[in-house]
């Protein structure tokens, strides 16, 4: 990387290329930056392209600092303050970011692969084309964040909150979204194949043109979500909540929705062919009649479809579907390739 500058905490910056000037110590840059933040003179820290890999930067104050294209590989940034910082194209690979404040920071194209990020804050941050592949991103807050084109493949997002965030064209393949929260988020053109979504919350969210095929979870909250024309093909969302959810035209074929709740849900044109609806609750005959069922659909009363109005097949077989053995014969296996083929 041209004009990159190696630092050591307490060490001097070598001559050539630095806007801070030759022989300036990192601690001096940070002290001057603190004075600038406190409006006591000083100068805003400009560490663009700096080599800070492997440094102990715990509790460092880099609020509104410039670190574009800096290298922070293997650095420890625990409890650092970096809100409002310019972090475009920063290399955070394998870095430790525990309880870091990155609110309103610009992390466009940042590389956070295999990093450990726990209890950190990304509220209102810009995450455009950032890479998180293989990272741990647990118990973080990403309220109102702009998350576009990001790669969360195989990332652990356990208990991370993305409430009110905007997510577009992101990849969550094989990610662990256990207890993650997307309440009132806008999720567009995102892919979740094979993701684990146990007890996740999507209540009130707007989910458009997304693919959840082969995702799995129980007790997932989709209540009041707008999920028109979404693909839940081959998913397993048992005991989940679809109350007041708009599922118009959605593909739920070959999904396992055992014991899930559909009170007030819009099921117009929903594809339930091959779906397990065993013991599904609060679903009315009028709702089910608007959906597509087939001879291999398992209806709420445990019988095979297709659904015929007036047969009471919409009534749940049991109130405890996971403990009561099914009396229906097994379905044929799910057909692959995917629907539309």
GUKEDREN-209223 format. One record per residue (C-alpha): x, y, z; residue in three letters. Coordinates in Angstrom, 2 decimals. Example, Ala and Ser with C-alpha at 12.3 -4.5 7.8 and 13.67 -1.06 7.14 Angstrom:
residues 2
{east = 12.30, north = -4.50, up = 7.80, type = Ala}
{east = 13.67, north = -1.06, up = 7.14, type = Ser}
//
This chain:
residues 341
{east = 0.00, north = 0.00, up = 0.00, type = Unk}
{east = 1.77, north = 3.22, up = -1.06, type = Unk}
{east = 2.64, north = 5.85, up = 1.55, type = Unk}
{east = 1.56, north = 3.52, up = 4.35, type = Unk}
{east = 3.12, north = 4.38, up = 7.70, type = Unk}
{east = 4.03, north = 1.86, up = 10.43, type = Unk}
{east = 3.30, north = 2.98, up = 13.99, type = Unk}
{east = 4.09, north = 1.70, up = 17.43, type = Unk}
{east = 2.18, north = 2.93, up = 20.44, type = Unk}
{east = 4.59, north = 5.44, up = 21.91, type = Unk}
{east = 6.93, north = 5.10, up = 18.96, type = Unk}
{east = 7.73, north = 7.65, up = 16.27, type = Unk}
{east = 6.38, north = 7.92, up = 12.77, type = Unk}
{east = 9.15, north = 7.44, up = 10.22, type = Unk}
{east = 9.91, north = 10.26, up = 7.84, type = Unk}
{east = 8.25, north = 10.57, up = 4.46, type = Unk}
{east = 4.64, north = 10.69, up = 3.41, type = Unk}
{east = 2.85, north = 11.46, up = 6.67, type = Unk}
{east = 0.69, north = 14.52, up = 6.99, type = Unk}
{east = 1.58, north = 14.51, up = 10.67, type = Unk}
{east = 5.22, north = 15.01, up = 9.74, type = Unk}
{east = 8.29, north = 12.87, up = 10.42, type = Unk}
{east = 9.19, north = 11.81, up = 13.96, type = Unk}
{east = 5.68, north = 12.34, up = 15.35, type = Unk}
{east = 4.65, north = 9.75, up = 17.91, type = Unk}
{east = 1.24, north = 8.08, up = 17.75, type = Unk}
{east = 0.56, north = 9.16, up = 21.34, type = Unk}
{east = 1.27, north = 12.76, up = 20.32, type = Unk}
{east = -1.19, north = 12.45, up = 17.42, type = Unk}
{east = -3.83, north = 11.10, up = 19.81, type = Unk}
{east = -3.18, north = 13.87, up = 22.35, type = Unk}
{east = -3.49, north = 16.52, up = 19.64, type = Unk}
{east = -6.69, north = 14.86, up = 18.41, type = Unk}
{east = -8.15, north = 14.93, up = 21.90, type = Unk}
{east = -7.42, north = 18.64, up = 22.16, type = Unk}
{east = -9.12, north = 19.14, up = 18.77, type = Unk}
{east = -12.20, north = 17.25, up = 19.95, type = Unk}
{east = -12.34, north = 19.38, up = 23.07, type = Unk}
{east = -11.84, north = 22.57, up = 21.03, type = Unk}
{east = -8.57, north = 23.37, up = 22.78, type = Unk}
{east = -6.60, north = 23.73, up = 19.58, type = Unk}
{east = -4.84, north = 20.58, up = 18.46, type = Unk}
{east = -5.41, north = 18.85, up = 15.16, type = Unk}
{east = -7.81, north = 16.22, up = 13.87, type = Unk}
{east = -6.04, north = 12.86, up = 13.67, type = Unk}
{east = -5.30, north = 11.80, up = 10.11, type = Unk}
{east = -4.08, north = 8.22, up = 10.13, type = Unk}
{east = -5.07, north = 7.42, up = 6.57, type = Unk}
{east = -3.07, north = 4.44, up = 5.25, type = Unk}
{east = -1.32, north = 4.03, up = 8.60, type = Unk}
{east = 0.01, north = 0.60, up = 9.54, type = Unk}
{east = -1.45, north = -0.07, up = 12.97, type = Unk}
{east = -1.59, north = -3.85, up = 12.81, type = Unk}
{east = -1.16, north = -5.78, up = 16.05, type = Unk}
{east = -1.19, north = -2.67, up = 18.28, type = Unk}
{east = -2.82, north = -2.42, up = 21.67, type = Unk}
{east = -5.31, north = 0.39, up = 21.04, type = Unk}
{east = -7.68, north = -0.34, up = 23.89, type = Unk}
{east = -9.78, north = 2.66, up = 25.00, type = Unk}
{east = -8.22, north = 4.86, up = 22.31, type = Unk}
{east = -10.22, north = 7.98, up = 21.44, type = Unk}
{east = -10.50, north = 8.19, up = 17.65, type = Unk}
{east = -13.84, north = 9.93, up = 17.42, type = Unk}
{east = -14.21, north = 11.61, up = 14.00, type = Unk}
{east = -10.65, north = 10.63, up = 13.13, type = Unk}
{east = -9.55, north = 9.86, up = 9.56, type = Unk}
{east = -8.29, north = 6.29, up = 9.12, type = Unk}
{east = -9.24, north = 5.55, up = 5.53, type = Unk}
{east = -7.22, north = 2.61, up = 4.12, type = Unk}
{east = -5.44, north = 2.09, up = 7.45, type = Unk}
{east = -4.29, north = -1.41, up = 8.39, type = Unk}
{east = -5.52, north = -2.65, up = 11.79, type = Unk}
{east = -4.98, north = -6.37, up = 11.29, type = Unk}
{east = -4.81, north = -8.19, up = 14.67, type = Unk}
{east = -5.15, north = -4.88, up = 16.56, type = Unk}
{east = -6.96, north = -4.75, up = 19.91, type = Unk}
{east = -9.48, north = -1.88, up = 19.82, type = Unk}
{east = -11.51, north = -2.93, up = 22.84, type = Unk}
{east = -13.57, north = -0.08, up = 24.33, type = Unk}
{east = -12.25, north = 2.32, up = 21.70, type = Unk}
{east = -14.32, north = 5.38, up = 20.80, type = Unk}
{east = -14.56, north = 5.63, up = 17.02, type = Unk}
{east = -17.96, north = 7.23, up = 16.50, type = Unk}
{east = -18.08, north = 9.41, up = 13.41, type = Unk}
{east = -14.70, north = 8.14, up = 12.22, type = Unk}
{east = -13.82, north = 7.76, up = 8.54, type = Unk}
{east = -12.97, north = 4.08, up = 8.18, type = Unk}
{east = -13.36, north = 3.47, up = 4.47, type = Unk}
{east = -11.33, north = 0.53, up = 3.14, type = Unk}
{east = -9.82, north = -0.15, up = 6.58, type = Unk}
{east = -8.37, north = -3.63, up = 7.09, type = Unk}
{east = -9.74, north = -4.94, up = 10.42, type = Unk}
{east = -9.00, north = -8.62, up = 9.75, type = Unk}
{east = -8.76, north = -10.64, up = 12.98, type = Unk}
{east = -9.02, north = -7.44, up = 15.02, type = Unk}
{east = -10.63, north = -7.43, up = 18.45, type = Unk}
{east = -13.46, north = -4.92, up = 18.78, type = Unk}
{east = -15.07, north = -5.43, up = 22.17, type = Unk}
{east = -17.48, north = -2.70, up = 23.31, type = Unk}
{east = -16.33, north = -0.32, up = 20.57, type = Unk}
{east = -18.47, north = 2.70, up = 19.69, type = Unk}
{east = -18.67, north = 2.99, up = 15.89, type = Unk}
{east = -21.86, north = 5.06, up = 15.77, type = Unk}
{east = -22.20, north = 7.13, up = 12.59, type = Unk}
{east = -18.84, north = 5.84, up = 11.36, type = Unk}
{east = -18.26, north = 5.25, up = 7.64, type = Unk}
{east = -17.07, north = 1.65, up = 7.23, type = Unk}
{east = -17.63, north = 1.43, up = 3.50, type = Unk}
{east = -15.61, north = -1.43, up = 1.99, type = Unk}
{east = -14.00, north = -2.19, up = 5.35, type = Unk}
{east = -12.64, north = -5.71, up = 5.73, type = Unk}
{east = -13.68, north = -7.25, up = 9.06, type = Unk}
{east = -13.15, north = -10.88, up = 8.12, type = Unk}
{east = -12.51, north = -13.21, up = 11.07, type = Unk}
{east = -12.66, north = -10.27, up = 13.49, type = Unk}
{east = -14.18, north = -10.56, up = 16.95, type = Unk}
{east = -16.83, north = -7.89, up = 17.51, type = Unk}
{east = -18.81, north = -8.15, up = 20.75, type = Unk}
{east = -21.17, north = -5.63, up = 22.40, type = Unk}
{east = -20.12, north = -2.93, up = 19.94, type = Unk}
{east = -22.31, north = -0.14, up = 18.59, type = Unk}
{east = -22.84, north = 0.61, up = 14.90, type = Unk}
{east = -25.89, north = 2.86, up = 15.25, type = Unk}
{east = -26.44, north = 4.97, up = 12.10, type = Unk}
{east = -23.15, north = 3.67, up = 10.67, type = Unk}
{east = -22.59, north = 3.32, up = 6.94, type = Unk}
{east = -21.69, north = -0.25, up = 6.05, type = Unk}
{east = -21.47, north = -0.32, up = 2.27, type = Unk}
{east = -19.80, north = -3.41, up = 0.77, type = Unk}
{east = -18.16, north = -4.28, up = 4.09, type = Unk}
{east = -16.88, north = -7.84, up = 4.51, type = Unk}
{east = -17.62, north = -9.75, up = 7.72, type = Unk}
{east = -17.02, north = -13.28, up = 6.43, type = Unk}
{east = -16.28, north = -15.64, up = 9.35, type = Unk}
{east = -16.45, north = -12.86, up = 11.95, type = Unk}
{east = -18.11, north = -12.93, up = 15.35, type = Unk}
{east = -20.64, north = -10.09, up = 15.63, type = Unk}
{east = -22.45, north = -10.83, up = 18.87, type = Unk}
{east = -24.65, north = -8.65, up = 21.08, type = Unk}
{east = -24.02, north = -5.62, up = 18.88, type = Unk}
{east = -26.34, north = -2.68, up = 18.21, type = Unk}
{east = -26.83, north = -1.56, up = 14.62, type = Unk}
{east = -29.93, north = 0.63, up = 14.95, type = Unk}
{east = -30.71, north = 2.69, up = 11.83, type = Unk}
{east = -27.51, north = 1.48, up = 10.14, type = Unk}
{east = -27.19, north = 1.55, up = 6.35, type = Unk}
{east = -26.08, north = -1.98, up = 5.46, type = Unk}
{east = -25.65, north = -2.36, up = 1.69, type = Unk}
{east = -23.90, north = -5.14, up = -0.20, type = Unk}
{east = -22.29, north = -6.63, up = 2.90, type = Unk}
{east = -21.04, north = -10.21, up = 3.23, type = Unk}
{east = -22.14, north = -11.87, up = 6.49, type = Unk}
{east = -21.45, north = -15.41, up = 5.27, type = Unk}
{east = -20.87, north = -17.77, up = 8.23, type = Unk}
{east = -20.98, north = -14.84, up = 10.67, type = Unk}
{east = -22.26, north = -15.27, up = 14.22, type = Unk}
{east = -24.79, north = -12.46, up = 14.77, type = Unk}
{east = -26.23, north = -13.92, up = 17.96, type = Unk}
{east = -28.38, north = -11.35, up = 19.79, type = Unk}
{east = -27.27, north = -8.53, up = 17.47, type = Unk}
{east = -29.92, north = -5.83, up = 16.98, type = Unk}
{east = -30.54, north = -4.31, up = 13.55, type = Unk}
{east = -33.79, north = -2.58, up = 14.46, type = Unk}
{east = -34.86, north = 0.11, up = 11.96, type = Unk}
{east = -31.78, north = -0.65, up = 9.84, type = Unk}
{east = -31.82, north = -0.66, up = 6.03, type = Unk}
{east = -30.32, north = -3.80, up = 4.51, type = Unk}
{east = -29.90, north = -4.19, up = 0.78, type = Unk}
{east = -28.24, north = -6.97, up = -1.24, type = Unk}
{east = -26.55, north = -8.60, up = 1.76, type = Unk}
{east = -25.46, north = -12.23, up = 2.08, type = Unk}
{east = -26.25, north = -14.16, up = 5.28, type = Unk}
{east = -25.50, north = -17.69, up = 4.00, type = Unk}
{east = -24.96, north = -20.11, up = 6.92, type = Unk}
{east = -24.98, north = -17.20, up = 9.38, type = Unk}
{east = -26.14, north = -17.69, up = 12.96, type = Unk}
{east = -28.94, north = -15.18, up = 13.62, type = Unk}
{east = -30.12, north = -16.71, up = 16.88, type = Unk}
{east = -32.04, north = -14.07, up = 18.84, type = Unk}
{east = -31.03, north = -11.40, up = 16.32, type = Unk}
{east = -33.51, north = -8.56, up = 15.97, type = Unk}
{east = -34.63, north = -6.90, up = 12.72, type = Unk}
{east = -37.66, north = -5.13, up = 14.20, type = Unk}
{east = -39.08, north = -2.59, up = 11.74, type = Unk}
{east = -36.04, north = -3.02, up = 9.52, type = Unk}
{east = -36.16, north = -2.73, up = 5.74, type = Unk}
{east = -34.62, north = -5.85, up = 4.24, type = Unk}
{east = -34.35, north = -5.97, up = 0.44, type = Unk}
{east = -32.76, north = -8.47, up = -1.93, type = Unk}
{east = -30.92, north = -10.23, up = 0.89, type = Unk}
{east = -30.08, north = -13.93, up = 0.91, type = Unk}
{east = -30.26, north = -16.19, up = 3.99, type = Unk}
{east = -29.67, north = -19.74, up = 2.62, type = Unk}
{east = -28.91, north = -22.19, up = 5.40, type = Unk}
{east = -29.01, north = -19.47, up = 8.07, type = Unk}
{east = -29.93, north = -20.36, up = 11.67, type = Unk}
{east = -32.67, north = -17.96, up = 12.77, type = Unk}
{east = -33.82, north = -19.38, up = 16.12, type = Unk}
{east = -35.90, north = -16.89, up = 18.15, type = Unk}
{east = -35.04, north = -14.04, up = 15.77, type = Unk}
{east = -37.38, north = -11.04, up = 15.53, type = Unk}
{east = -38.59, north = -9.54, up = 12.24, type = Unk}
{east = -41.72, north = -7.95, up = 13.71, type = Unk}
{east = -43.00, north = -5.04, up = 11.65, type = Unk}
{east = -40.17, north = -5.34, up = 9.16, type = Unk}
{east = -40.47, north = -4.93, up = 5.39, type = Unk}
{east = -38.85, north = -7.90, up = 3.69, type = Unk}
{east = -38.78, north = -7.68, up = -0.10, type = Unk}
{east = -37.31, north = -9.98, up = -2.75, type = Unk}
{east = -35.37, north = -11.95, up = -0.14, type = Unk}
{east = -34.43, north = -15.62, up = -0.20, type = Unk}
{east = -34.60, north = -17.67, up = 3.01, type = Unk}
{east = -34.44, north = -21.07, up = 1.33, type = Unk}
{east = -33.22, north = -23.86, up = 3.63, type = Unk}
{east = -33.00, north = -21.48, up = 6.62, type = Unk}
{east = -33.99, north = -22.96, up = 9.99, type = Unk}
{east = -35.36, north = -21.62, up = 13.24, type = Unk}
{east = -38.03, north = -21.97, up = 15.89, type = Unk}
{east = -40.04, north = -19.26, up = 17.64, type = Unk}
{east = -39.22, north = -16.71, up = 14.94, type = Unk}
{east = -41.35, north = -13.56, up = 15.17, type = Unk}
{east = -42.60, north = -12.37, up = 11.77, type = Unk}
{east = -45.66, north = -10.63, up = 13.22, type = Unk}
{east = -46.95, north = -7.66, up = 11.19, type = Unk}
{east = -44.09, north = -8.04, up = 8.70, type = Unk}
{east = -44.57, north = -7.27, up = 5.02, type = Unk}
{east = -43.28, north = -10.42, up = 3.27, type = Unk}
{east = -45.11, north = -10.30, up = -0.04, type = Unk}
{east = -43.69, north = -12.58, up = -2.74, type = Unk}
{east = -40.84, north = -13.75, up = -0.49, type = Unk}
{east = -39.28, north = -17.21, up = -0.79, type = Unk}
{east = -39.37, north = -19.41, up = 2.31, type = Unk}
{east = -39.03, north = -22.54, up = 0.21, type = Unk}
{east = -37.74, north = -25.52, up = 2.17, type = Unk}
{east = -37.34, north = -23.56, up = 5.40, type = Unk}
{east = -38.10, north = -24.81, up = 8.88, type = Unk}
{east = -39.79, north = -22.16, up = 11.02, type = Unk}
{east = -41.67, north = -24.24, up = 13.53, type = Unk}
{east = -43.66, north = -22.59, up = 16.32, type = Unk}
{east = -43.14, north = -19.21, up = 14.67, type = Unk}
{east = -45.39, north = -16.17, up = 14.74, type = Unk}
{east = -46.92, north = -14.93, up = 11.45, type = Unk}
{east = -49.70, north = -12.94, up = 13.13, type = Unk}
{east = -50.95, north = -10.10, up = 10.87, type = Unk}
{east = -48.10, north = -10.89, up = 8.47, type = Unk}
{east = -48.63, north = -10.02, up = 4.80, type = Unk}
{east = -47.55, north = -13.15, up = 2.91, type = Unk}
{east = -49.40, north = -12.43, up = -0.32, type = Unk}
{east = -47.88, north = -14.44, up = -3.17, type = Unk}
{east = -45.10, north = -15.86, up = -0.98, type = Unk}
{east = -43.50, north = -19.24, up = -1.69, type = Unk}
{east = -43.69, north = -21.36, up = 1.48, type = Unk}
{east = -43.68, north = -24.67, up = -0.37, type = Unk}
{east = -41.98, north = -27.58, up = 1.39, type = Unk}
{east = -41.50, north = -25.48, up = 4.52, type = Unk}
{east = -41.99, north = -26.93, up = 8.01, type = Unk}
{east = -44.31, north = -24.53, up = 9.83, type = Unk}
{east = -45.48, north = -26.94, up = 12.51, type = Unk}
{east = -47.35, north = -25.19, up = 15.32, type = Unk}
{east = -46.92, north = -21.71, up = 13.84, type = Unk}
{east = -49.50, north = -18.96, up = 14.35, type = Unk}
{east = -51.28, north = -17.22, up = 11.44, type = Unk}
{east = -53.89, north = -15.02, up = 13.12, type = Unk}
{east = -54.98, north = -12.33, up = 10.68, type = Unk}
{east = -52.22, north = -13.17, up = 8.19, type = Unk}
{east = -52.76, north = -12.44, up = 4.49, type = Unk}
{east = -52.36, north = -15.83, up = 2.77, type = Unk}
{east = -53.68, north = -14.81, up = -0.65, type = Unk}
{east = -51.84, north = -16.80, up = -3.30, type = Unk}
{east = -49.37, north = -18.33, up = -0.81, type = Unk}
{east = -47.80, north = -21.56, up = -2.06, type = Unk}
{east = -48.30, north = -24.19, up = 0.65, type = Unk}
{east = -47.71, north = -27.17, up = -1.65, type = Unk}
{east = -45.77, north = -29.78, up = 0.27, type = Unk}
{east = -45.76, north = -27.59, up = 3.40, type = Unk}
{east = -46.16, north = -28.97, up = 6.93, type = Unk}
{east = -48.88, north = -26.96, up = 8.66, type = Unk}
{east = -49.43, north = -29.59, up = 11.34, type = Unk}
{east = -51.08, north = -27.98, up = 14.40, type = Unk}
{east = -50.80, north = -24.49, up = 12.89, type = Unk}
{east = -52.82, north = -22.16, up = 15.07, type = Unk}
{east = -55.36, north = -19.39, up = 14.56, type = Unk}
{east = -55.66, north = -20.01, up = 10.85, type = Unk}
{east = -59.16, north = -19.75, up = 9.43, type = Unk}
{east = -60.65, north = -21.72, up = 6.62, type = Unk}
{east = -61.11, north = -18.55, up = 4.58, type = Unk}
{east = -57.38, north = -17.83, up = 4.85, type = Unk}
{east = -56.38, north = -21.35, up = 3.91, type = Unk}
{east = -58.79, north = -21.41, up = 0.98, type = Unk}
{east = -56.92, north = -18.46, up = -0.55, type = Unk}
{east = -53.64, north = -20.39, up = -0.54, type = Unk}
{east = -52.40, north = -23.20, up = -2.82, type = Unk}
{east = -52.23, north = -26.61, up = -1.18, type = Unk}
{east = -51.56, north = -30.05, up = -2.61, type = Unk}
{east = -51.95, north = -33.73, up = -1.81, type = Unk}
{east = -48.64, north = -33.65, up = 0.06, type = Unk}
{east = -49.49, north = -30.61, up = 2.18, type = Unk}
{east = -49.95, north = -31.54, up = 5.84, type = Unk}
{east = -52.92, north = -29.50, up = 7.06, type = Unk}
{east = -53.35, north = -28.15, up = 10.62, type = Unk}
{east = -55.48, north = -31.13, up = 11.71, type = Unk}
{east = -52.74, north = -33.54, up = 10.58, type = Unk}
{east = -54.53, north = -34.72, up = 7.43, type = Unk}
{east = -53.19, north = -34.48, up = 3.90, type = Unk}
{east = -54.36, north = -31.81, up = 1.51, type = Unk}
{east = -55.44, north = -30.30, up = -0.62, type = Unk}
{east = -57.54, north = -28.18, up = 1.67, type = Unk}
{east = -61.29, north = -28.46, up = 1.10, type = Unk}
{east = -63.48, north = -25.78, up = 2.74, type = Unk}
{east = -65.94, north = -27.14, up = 5.29, type = Unk}
{east = -63.77, north = -30.09, up = 6.37, type = Unk}
{east = -62.47, north = -28.37, up = 9.53, type = Unk}
{east = -58.93, north = -29.27, up = 8.45, type = Unk}
{east = -57.86, north = -25.79, up = 9.53, type = Unk}
{east = -58.26, north = -26.71, up = 13.21, type = Unk}
{east = -54.99, north = -27.66, up = 14.94, type = Unk}
{east = -54.42, north = -31.30, up = 15.73, type = Unk}
{east = -52.76, north = -30.57, up = 19.06, type = Unk}
{east = -51.72, north = -27.63, up = 21.20, type = Unk}
{east = -48.27, north = -29.16, up = 21.72, type = Unk}
{east = -47.19, north = -30.26, up = 18.25, type = Unk}
{east = -43.57, north = -30.97, up = 19.06, type = Unk}
{east = -44.36, north = -33.46, up = 21.83, type = Unk}
{east = -47.30, north = -35.21, up = 20.14, type = Unk}
{east = -46.33, north = -37.80, up = 17.52, type = Unk}
{east = -47.78, north = -37.16, up = 14.11, type = Unk}
{east = -50.36, north = -39.57, up = 12.77, type = Unk}
{east = -49.89, north = -38.60, up = 9.16, type = Unk}
{east = -47.62, north = -40.52, up = 6.79, type = Unk}
{east = -44.28, north = -38.91, up = 5.90, type = Unk}
{east = -44.17, north = -36.55, up = 2.94, type = Unk}
{east = -42.15, north = -37.27, up = -0.14, type = Unk}
{east = -38.77, north = -35.56, up = -0.04, type = Unk}
{east = -38.41, north = -31.96, up = -1.12, type = Unk}
{east = -37.75, north = -31.61, up = -4.83, type = Unk}
{east = -34.55, north = -29.92, up = -5.88, type = Unk}
{east = -33.53, north = -27.89, up = -7.85, type = Unk}
{east = -35.41, north = -24.92, up = -6.47, type = Unk}
{east = -38.88, north = -23.77, up = -7.49, type = Unk}
{east = -39.35, north = -22.30, up = -10.91, type = Unk}
{east = -37.12, north = -24.92, up = -12.47, type = Unk}
//
